[in-house]
Amino acid sequence: MKKYKTWTEESASRSIYFNWDFIDKALKDEFETEVGYVSQYLIRLSDHERPPVIDGYATYEHKFFYDARDEETYILAVKYLTAALDKYCDGKINAEELGELLFNVNYNDLMELQLKEEVK
């Protein structure tokens, strides 16, 4: 049984957000104590029609685990995040290691996960 839940939402500007939260209260408490608030680790598939000024403003207004510009990268980011959460929930890594996986994730990190999956 999963120890976290996920869902997506679409904003008025047509950006898509991948949301998640812990179902397990102990895991959530540990995560928020050691890493940060779940709400800071959402994934956004940005609306391409947004003007750059508004885009820059939105970046500072919200903190995201990953802000994807295309659907392929969005899907990779979701796979990366859920793989890290699965490892944490299964006890394979601790909160500190999870924090390291979620901090400053870039496109190369996502591609590395994709390559590992293709090799399997």
N, C-alpha and C positions, 0 to 999 in steps of 0.2 A: 504494500500500500504506500502510495506517495505521501510524503510528509510536507508537501507544499502544493499549492493550487496555482493554476495559470489561467489567464483570460486576456482577450484583446478588446480594445476600444478604439473608436474612430473619433477624432476631434472635428470641430466645425470646419477646420481648414483641410480636412481629409488626411491628416497624418494618422498613422496607425500606431498604437501603443501596445506593447506586449508587457502585461502586468503579471506579477506573481506575489505570493505571500505564503508564509509558513502556516501550516495547519497545526503543527506541533509547537506548543507554547514554549517549551524548554529550548528548542532550536532557535525560535524567534528571539527569545531573550538573550541567548548567547550571541547570536548574530548581531543584534542591535548593540550589545555591550562591546563586542570585539571589533566589528566591521563598520556598521552604520545602519541607517534606516533603509528598509526594503525599498521605499519609494524613491531612493536615490539611485536605484539599480534597474530602472525600466529601460526597455529598448524602444526606440522610436524609428519608424519608417517615415521620413520627412516628406512633406508635400513639396514637389518640385516647383510649384507655381508661386511659392512664397517669395516675396522680394528679399534681397540680401539683408536689408536693414532689419526687417522683422525677424529673419532667420537668426541674425546675430543676437538680437534682443532675447529671443526664445532660448537660445543656448545659455545665456546668463541667468535667465529667469528660472530655469529648471536644470537639474543635474541628472544626467543619464549615464547608464552603464555603457550604452552604445547608441549612437545617432546614425542610422543607416540612410544612405542616399538612393539605394536601389533594392529591389525585392530579394535578389540573390544574397546580398550582404546581410539583409535583415534576417533571412532564414539561417544563415551561418551564425549570426549573433545569438539567435534563439537556441541553436544547437549547442553553442559554446556555453551559454549561461546554464541551460538545463543539465548539461554534462557536469559542470562544476557543482551545481546544487545536488545532483544525484550522488556525487562522490562525498559531499559533506553530509547529506542525510543518511548515507550508508555507513558513515563512520570511517571512510577511507582517508579523509583529510580533516583537519581541525579548522576552527573558525579563522585562525591566523592564516593558514594556507589558503582558505577560501578567499579571504580578503586580498591576498597577493594575486590570485587568479582574476579577481574582479577589478583590480586597480589599474587604471591607464591601459585598458585593452585597446589594441589597434588592429587594423585590417590584417596585418601579418600574423597576429595571434589567431585570428579566425581562419586564415588560410592554412595554418599549421594543423589545426584540428581537422579541416577538410582533407588534407593530405593523409593524415593518420587513418581516417575513415576509408579512404580509397585503397590504402595498402592492405587493410584487413581482408 
